[in-house]
Structures are given as C-alpha cells and as structure tokens.
Amino acid sequence: MRSASRSDRVTPVLLVLLAAGCDGRTGPGSGSDDPPAPSISFSDATAASGIDLVTVSGATPSTQILEVKGGGIALVDFDRDGDRDLFVPNGATLEDTERGPGARLFRNDGGLSFTDVTANSGIQHRRWSYGVAVGDVDGDGHEDLYVACFGPDVLLRNLGDGTFEDVTGPSGLGAEGWSTSAAFSDLDLDGDLDLFVTRYLDFDPRDPPPPAQFKGIEVLNGPRGLEPLADRFYENLGDGTFRLHGPGDPLGDLEPSYGLNVAILDFTGDGRPDVLVGNDSLANHLYRNDSMPGEPMAFTEVGLSSGLAHDLNGYTQATMGIAIADVNADSRPDVFSSNFSSDSNTMHVSAGDGIYDDRTRQYGLALVSRPYLGWASGFFDFDHDGDEDLMVMNGHVYPQATRASMDSDYAQSILMFSNQDARFTPVYDCPVLGEPHRDRSAVFDDLDGDGDIDVVVSELNGPVRVLENRVDGSDRGWVTIELVDERDSTDNRHAVGAMLQLRAGDWEAVRWCAGGGPFQSNWAPLLHAGLPAGVERVEVTVRWPDGASSEHAIPARNRAVIKRTERSFETTLRAADR
C-alpha cells in the first residue's frame, strides 16, 4: 500500500458508465451474434467445507500499518495423499504480537471437505504471521512450512507422521523484523531449495507512528517516512541448514525496500531462475541470475533496465499481488501486478531478451482497476476455453475509504476478467464474486479433484472463504499436471523452476513451476490448462530445472503425475473426481 501522490482520479460518473457497459460474461460492447463464451461461475462452499476460521490481524478498524496486510494461506500436501491441504498462519494484535489465536491446519478430505487437525499436528505457532512458503528443505520427501512473521520467522519441519516441529534455531533461519512473503527455489542449481524472504519496515507497536494525511483525511501512517528493511537470502547447505548471505555474498547486501511479494522463475530466458521482488511505493527489483555451472552464484539487479521497476510513465507503484502468464503467446512469462487505488494495476509483457513493456491499456486492465486496491492475483483458465483468465482480490487499507472521499470503497469486490481474444473483459454476472470484502491473500488449486480451479480467500479480520468453480465441464477439456522428481541428486521434489510447453494442433500454451505466490501465499505445484473445444490429447514438453527435457502425451480430462527417476520419466493418469 502507499499514499498515492498523483491527483488523477476516476470520477463517480465514469464509474457508472463503466459498470453500465459491462453486462455479464461478454463485457462492454458485446452484442455480436457469436455463440456465448463459456461462463465463469463460482459458488461459496465455505459452510459445507469444514473451514470455520475468522482471521485476526489487529483490530477492526485498523489504526496502524502493521494491521492492514492480513495473513497468507499455504497449500501443502502434508500427509502425501496427493491433494493439497491448507495451512493458515493467522495473526495477533498490537497489544500482544506474540500470542494470537494461533495457526490452523486443515486436512483436505476430498470433495471440498476439510478437517481441522491442528490439535494433533504439533503446531503451536501463535506469533503475528504474514506469508508462507512450502518446500522440502531437508530432502526427506515431506513438505515443510516457512512462516514469515512480525518478529522472528519460523520453520516448521514436517515429521512425516502428520505432525510438525519448530526447527528454526537449528536450521539457521528466523529473520528478525517484519517479514511479509517468502519463496523456495533452487537458485544455485545444486539440487536443494534455497529461500528468499521479503521484509517490509521497522515498526514498534509500543511506539507507533502518528497518523498521516491522505486526500485531506487523517489515516494510518506508512510506508513512506518509515524505515524500510532489506530482504534476506538463505542458501540451503544441503543438510537441512541454511546460511544467511551478508555483505559480499550474492543477494547478501540488498537495498532496503518495502518488500511485499516475490516470484522466482526464469524471467530472462537464459534457463536460470531470477528473483522478482514487488516493493511498496519504491521501484520493484529484478535480480538476474548470472551464475554459471561450477562457479559461485552471481546476481545483478536489473529492475530498471528490464522495465519491471515501474509503470509506463516511470512511476513506482505499490506492488502487492503478482501473477504470471504468457498473455501474448510467445512462450515467455509476462507479469501482472496489483496496486494501490487511484492507480492502475499493471501488465508487463515480455519483449524478449529480458525486457518488459507496460501493456496494461492494450489488454483492457488499466481504467477498470483504478477504484480498486488489489492484492492476491492469479491467471487460470477458469472457464476451460483454452486461455487463462485473471482474478484479483481487493480491499482498501483505510477504513475511512469511501467512493466520495477517496474514489474507492473500504470493502471491495473481486475483479474477474475473462480472456477474450487477447483482451481481458470484466465479468459482472457472478454474484459471489461481486460481494464486497476486505480480501488480501488467496490460493488457487483443484481442491476437489474435478479438473477445474477452485479458490480459497483470506479476508482481513474476516472469514476464510472457499469458492468452488462451477464451470460446466461436460463438453470442455482440461488437463492438470504435477511434476515429481525422485532422483537422489535433488531435494527439489516438485521441480520448482521447470517450464511446460503444451500443444494440441494449432493450440499452444506454457506453464511455469514458480517459487513464490499470489500474495503472502504459495503457488500450487499443480499446473492446470483448460483446452479448446475438440482437443482430446495434449503433447507436453517438460524442461526440468537442470535443463533436461522430456516428452509426454496426456489425454484430456485427466490428472497427470510426471515422475522423474534416475533412469526414466513416467506418467501416471487419474480421471476427474465427480
């Protein structure tokens, strides 16, 4: 978040015109005689899901910046039964940042039904928490949890019997200060998962800053004027312990910034994972990986020269959510970021050679987003028509926000965009998505095994909601793919850093196994693609993190697990659960 310094505004009259021009799934200017596009539809499945949790992040209404970020969610298959369970770290209050109501772990029982197993999990974490990263840090085959906190961060080791233990001290982790997001990835390409942690600013709840002014209204203070913190990089030493990089080390002496989110994948096309950091009110950072095999790690900060540091006008923004997709079908990753209100969200499209152009207006994503304050975002083919749509969670940080006073309401609806011929059209005919909330984090996954992408949303001081995808899949194809690397030479079990190319006739698509997540959460290792009408089989090429490639054929409407062993690549299939 940031206090916007520009005076450009969207007037109420313009907002009315925007809304009037969008009548459902075909959006403004519709009315052609073409067959209707597949409908994007969700229902609220929270009541029957077994997830009964109202998150805590300070008080309502918020009075300090520590309270307004909310908390993340983690998708973690802690019991190794093939589906993702949910971990919610939860927060605390200004009065006692160390003793909140506590984290919760929900086991996925299938069919969007969950069981709270916290009591028997060994998890007793109560510190004020924000982001979560998931990865097997010690190579024992079980997914561990790193929790970014206000105060020392925490590593929870999965013991493989349904329980976790706090191993922060022995691991060498546990950044002091205020951490926001974290991501695991094999940045040095040695086969284990390293860790990057974004950190925000210096804050003392015993001596909070005085209020500030925004558009003539007294509001909570920050981030501008408060001391930013430097992000941290931890190198995995291969034995379950980590080394914090300091001055003189690669990624060891980073510029203090208001870090909020991180995404790790190959942004420059050289086969090596790079680190993109979304900062609040300051320029975003892109750390290009210049490491060479057999040589020490090397990184160069290229945010400004890449074009990802700011928007088209050269303004720095308040980057919260990050979403990755190939929106222009050139097999390179493009970057969407969600930002503060009275600004627009941003669509950075790859121009090749590690250069990105701001094409937000071209894709119809600029003007419509200005009344919204965006957080977690995700590109997924929600309607199974062969291209990826876009969902953005929204909610203001200032309880005083109204359309009249700030051109933006405090509680806001989800923004859903249907991808139609390389332009994103707002969807306004799904009542569940139109309900106003103070949403922050979200995770996306096929949680019920039926082949479409469901969503779990975390609201600031509100209930965790489960949104079930209701796409009519009777005549729509899809595939889901999960990579599993079981070689002795790697602990990167889900091949973070891999790239998948999918083909069927004239249709092509790309998916990435990336480190990081939508906002203070993690991306699922499950890679999903809806298919155009008539496609019954997809040819898949996997480029693994070490540069090896493999070819696979996957029939439509199947869940595939591609397993890599020392000698072979094996594909197993499972049909959708209905």
N, C-alpha and C positions, 0 to 999 in steps of 0.2 A: 504494500500500500504506500501511497505518498500523498502529500498535499499538493494537488495539481497547481501549477504555476501559470498555466495558459488560460486565457479568458474565453476561448472558443467554447460554445455551448450548443446543445441541441434544444430547441425551444419546444414547449408543450404542443404547439400547433404541429410542428414537424413530426413529433412522436405519434400524434393522432393519425396523420397521413400515412406514416409508416405502417401502423397497425391496420389501418383500413385497407391497405394494398395487399395484405397477406391473408389469404383465406384458405388455410389448410396446407396440405402437403405439396401443392404445386406452386404456392407463393405468389409474389407480386407479378402482375402482367400475365397471369395464366388465363386460360380460356381457349386453348387450342383444342382441336378435335383428336389429338393423340390419345391413346389409351392412358388411363391414370397410372401414375407411378406407384410402385409398391408402398404401402402405408407404413410409417414409423409409428409404433404404438407401444406404450408401456402401461403396466398396472402396478399399483402399490401392493406388494406382497409381504409387507413388514409384519402385519398382525399374525399371519399364519407361519412366519418364518422361524419363530423361536428367538429372534433377536429383540430383546427388550432392554434398550440402553439409551439413556439420555446423557450425552457427553457433558463434561464440565471443563470450562476454560475461563476461570474467573467468574465474575458476576455479570448479571444482566440488569441494566445496561452496562456495557463496557465503559470503563473510565481511564484505562491505561493500555498502552500498545501491547503489553505482554498478554492481554486477554483476547485480542481480536483475531489471531491466526487460526484458532481452533486446533484440532488434532487430526492426525492421519489415520489410515487403516492399512493393514498388511494382508495380502493374500499369501498364505503359507500352507503347504501340504505337510503339516507337522506329523501326521500319522502315516504318510506314504501310502494312502489308499487311492491316489490318482486324481483326487479333486482338491480344490483349494478351500482351506478353512480361513477364518477371519480372526485377526488379532487387532484389538483396539486399545492403544496405549493409555488414552484418557489424560486428563489434565488435573489441575488443582486450583487453588485460589491465591490471591495476593496475601492473605493472612497467613497461609502455610503452604509454601510451594513444594514441600517435601512429602506432604501427606494428603493426597487427594483421595477420591473414592476407589482408585485402583484400576489397573489394566484388566481387560476381559479377553478370553479366548473362546471362540465358538467353533465347534466341530461341524463340518459340512456332512450331513447325513443323506444328501441327495434330495432331488425334488424341491429345492429351495427351502429345505428344512434344516435347522441348525440347533445344536445343543450347547448350552453354556457349560464348559468343562474347566472353568478357571479354578474352581476349588481344588481339583485333583491334579492341576498342571504344575504345581510348584512355583508358579509365577506370583510374586508378592510385590510387584512393581507399583509404586504409588506416587512417584515423582512427576512433576508437571512435564508432560511429554508432547512432542510435536510430530516429527517424521519417523518413518520406519523403513529399514532396508532388510531384505531377506536374502540369505545366501549360506551355503555350506562352508563355513570359514575354516574348518579343521579337516575336511575331506573324509568324514565318517559316513557320508550318504544321507545325512539328516539336515534339514534346513534350520538355520539359526536366525535369531532376530537381533538387529541392532536398533536401539531406540534413541533418537535424537531428543535431547531434553533441555530444559532450563535448569542448569546445574550439570553435574557430570553425566555424560551419556552412559548407556548401559548395553552390554552384550549378554543376551540370554542364549545359552547353549542348549540345543535340543539333544536330550539324552537318548532318544530313540524309543522310549517306553511310554510316551505320552506326557513326559514331564520336562521341565527346563530348569537350568541352574544359572545363576548370575556368575559369570566368569570374567567380568570387566577387568578386575585387577590383574589377574594372571595373563590376560590377553594383551595388555599394553594399550588398551583403548580407554575411552572415557573422557572425551574433551570437556573441560570446564567451560562455563559461559552459557550462551544461549545458542543451541544448535537447532536448525529448522528441518532440513532434509538430509538424506544420505543415500548413497548408491554403491553397490558392489559391482565390480568389473575387473577383468584381468588386464590391468593397464600395462604391466611389464611383460605380458605374454609368456609367463613362466608356468602357467597351468593352475594357479590358485587365484582366489578372489581378493583383490585389494579394495580399499574403502576410501571414498571421498565424502566429506561431511561439509555441508554449507552452514555458516553461522551468521547471526543477524547483528545484534548490537549489545552494548553494555547497558544493563538495566538493573537498578537496585530497588526492589519492591518496598524497602524501608524508607527510601528517599526518592520517590518517583518524580519525574519532571512536571513542571506546572503545565496547565492547559495551553493550547495553541489556538490560532485563528484559522478558519477555512471558510472562505466566501463570507466573511463577516460574522461567523458563528463560532463560539467557543467549543473546541473539540479536544480530544486526547492528543498528546504530543508525539511526534516522530513520524518517520525515522530521521528526517533531516534535522540537524542540530544535535543529534545524539551520536555517540562514538561507535562506529562500525567495528565489527570483528572480522578477522581473517579466517577463511576456510581452512580445513585441515585435510591432509592426505596421509593415509596409513598404508604402508607397504606390508603385505602378507608375507611372513617369513617362511611359510610352508609347514609350520608345526603348531598352528593354532594361535600363534602370537604375531603381533604387528609392531612395526617401527614407525613412529611419527616422524615424518620428514620436516626438517627445520631449515634454517638459513644455509644455503649452499647445496641443498638437495633438490632434485626435481620436484616441483609442486610443493616446495618446502618453505617458501618465503613469499606468500601470496599477498596481494594488495588487500587491505581491509575493505570490505564492502558489505552491503546489506544483503547477504545471500539468502535466497528463499527456496530455490529449487535447482535440481541438477539432472542432466541427461547425459549418458555416456554411450556413444556409438561412433562409427566412422563417418564423421561429417565431411571429411576432405577427400574421400575416395581413394586413399592410399593403403587401405587394408588394416590400418591401426586404429584402435579406439581413442577418440578425443573426448574432452570433457567440456560440456556447455553448462555454464552457471547463470541462472536467472537472478539478477540483482534488483533490489527495490530502490528506485529513484536514481541509481547510478548505472553506468554502462554495463551491459552483460559481458561476461568473459567467455572466450573460447580458447581452451588450452589444446593446441595442436600437438599430437603425439609424434615426435620426430625420432623415436627410439629405433635403433637398428639391431637386428639379431646378434646376440653375443656381446653387445655393448651396453653400457649403463643407460638407464632411462633418460630421456630428454624431451622437454616440452617447451613450446613457445606460445605466448599469449597473443592471439591474432583476432580478438573480438572486433576491433575497429576495422582492420583491413578485410575481414570476412563479410562485413555488413551486418553481423548479428548483434553488434553492441547497441544499436539504436534503431529508430524507425526511419522512414523515408526522408523525413525532414531534419534528421540529425538529432532529434530529441531522445534523451534517455527516458525509459519508461519504468513502470513498476511491475516487473515480470513475476507473476505468481505461477500460473499453470503453464506446462509445456506439453505439447502433443506433436507427434512425429508421423508423417505420412508422405507418400510420393504423389502429390496432388497434380503434377503435370506429366506424369507417366514417362519420366526419363530415367527411372531406376536409381535416383538419388534422393536422399532424405530431405524433406522440407520441414520447416519448423514453425509451428503456430504457438504464440504466447498470448495469455490472457492478462489484462492490465487493469489499471485504475479507471474509475468512471470519469467522464468528461474527456477521456482519451479513447482511442480505439484499440481493440485487440489487433495483433499483428501477424501477418502471414508472410514469412520469409521463404522464398522459393530459391532453390539451388540453381545457380547459373553455370556450374561446373568449376573445377579447379579450386574448390573450397570457398567460392564467392557466393553470397546470397543477396537477392534483391527483395525489397519490400513490395509485394504484390497484393496487399490487403484489399485495395479497392477493386482490383481486377477480379478477385474471387468473391466479391459481394459481402465482405466481412468487416468493413470499416464503420460506416454510419450506423448500422443497426446495433453495434456493440457499445456505443458511446454512453447511453444511460445506465449501463451495467458495470459492476465491479467484478471482474472474473477471477476464478480460482482454478480448480482442477478441470482439465480438458482432456478429451480423447477422440481420436479418429478411429471409427469402426464401421463396418458395413451393417448397420442396424436393420436395414430393410432387405438385405440379400439380393441386391440387384447388380453386384459386381464392382461397385466403387465404395469408397469409405466416406461416411457421413461424419458430422462433427457435433459433439455435445460439450457444453461449457456450463460449469456450476457458477452461481453468482450470489452475491450478498454484500452489502456495504459494511464498512468498518465503523462508521459513525452512526450511533443510534439516533442522532438528530437529523439524519438524512431524510429529506422528502423531495418529491419531484419539484415542488415550488421553491424550496430553499437551496437545493444542490443539484437540480436536474436529475436526481437519482433517488430511488426509494431505499430504505434500510433493508427490508426483506424483498427479495427479487426472485423471479422465476428462472428455471433452467433455460438456456438457449440451445435449441436443437436446430441443426442445419442439415437439410437433405442435399446430397451431392447430385447436381443435375447438369450434365454436360460441362464439367469443369467450372461450375459456379455453385456457390453454396446458398441455398434458399431457405429462409426461416420456416420452421414447422410450428404452426399455432393451433393445430386441431387435436392435440393430446392433452386432456385436462390435467393429468397427473404432473406433467412437466410444466404446466402453467401456474402451479401453486407457488405462492411466494414463501421463500425460506431464507435463512442466513447460512447458505451452504458454503462449505470450504473444500473438503477433500472428497475424493471418490476413487473407487477401483472398478475395473471393467473385466468381466470374465464370463465364460459359460458356466455358471454356477450350478445349473440343474441338468447339464449334460444333454440338452435338446438341440444343440447346434447353433444357437444364437447368443448374442452378448447381453448379459444382464449387468446391472449397475448397483453398487452399494454406495450410499452417500452419507457423509458425516456432516452434520449441521453444527454451527457454533451454538453451544448450550442448548442443543435440541436433540431429537431422537435420531439414531442411526436408521436410515431407511433402505429397504430392499426394493428395487424397481425391476420387475420382471418384463423381459422383452416379449411382446405378443405378436411378433411378425407371423404372418400366415405362411408357414414354410411348406405347405402341401405341394406347391409347384416351384419351389425355389431351392437351388442347390447351394451348398456350402461345404467347406472343409475346415477342420481345426487340426493344428499340428503342434506337437510338443517334442522338443529335442532333448535327448538324454545321452550324455557322454559318460560311458562307464569304463573308460581306459584308466589304467593305473597311473598314467602320467599327468592326469588332470584332476583337480577338485572342482572345476567349473562344470558342474553336473548338467546345468540347463543351457550350456553353450552361450552364455551372455557374450555378445559381440558377433554372433552369427547373422548372416543375411540369407533370406529365402527368396528365390525368384519362382513365380508360379505362372504357368502358361496353359492355355486351352484354346486352340485355334488362333483367332486374332486377339484374344483377350490375354493381357499380361498384368501382373501385379507383383509388388515387392513388399516384404515384411522384414522387420529387424527385431532381433532379441537384444533389447537395450537395457542398460543399467539405469536406475532412477525410477521416476514415476510421474503421474499426473500432477500431484502437489502433495508433498509430505506423505506420499504413499508409494507403492511399487507397481510396476507393470507386471502382469501375469506372464509366466513362461509359455502360456498357451497362445499360439498365433492363429488368427481367425481370418477367413476370407469368404464372403458371400460370392456367389457365382452368377454370371448372366444366364438368362433362360436358355435351356437346351444343353448346357455343359454337363457332361456326365463323368468326366475324368479330368484330373489336373496333373500336369507334369511339373515336378518340383525339383529345383536345383538348390542344394544347401551349400553355402560357403561357410565352413566352420571357422572358428576364431583363429586357428593356426594356419589358415589358407587352404586346407584340404577341401575338396568338393565331393558331393555325392548326388546321384540322380534317383528320383523316386516317382512312382505313379500312384495317385491316390484317387479312388472312386469318390464321386460326390456323395454328400450326406454321410460322411464317415469322420470319426475322430482317429487321427493317426498319431502314433508314437514312433519317431525315428530314433533308433538306438544305435550308437556307435560303440563298437568294442575294439579290441586290439587288432582284430583281423577283418572285420566286416561292418557293414551298415545294414540294419534290419528294420523293417517297417511292419508294425502290427496295427490292425484296424479294429475299431469298435463303432457300431452303429449308434445313432442317437437314442437317448432315453426318452420315451414318450409316456 
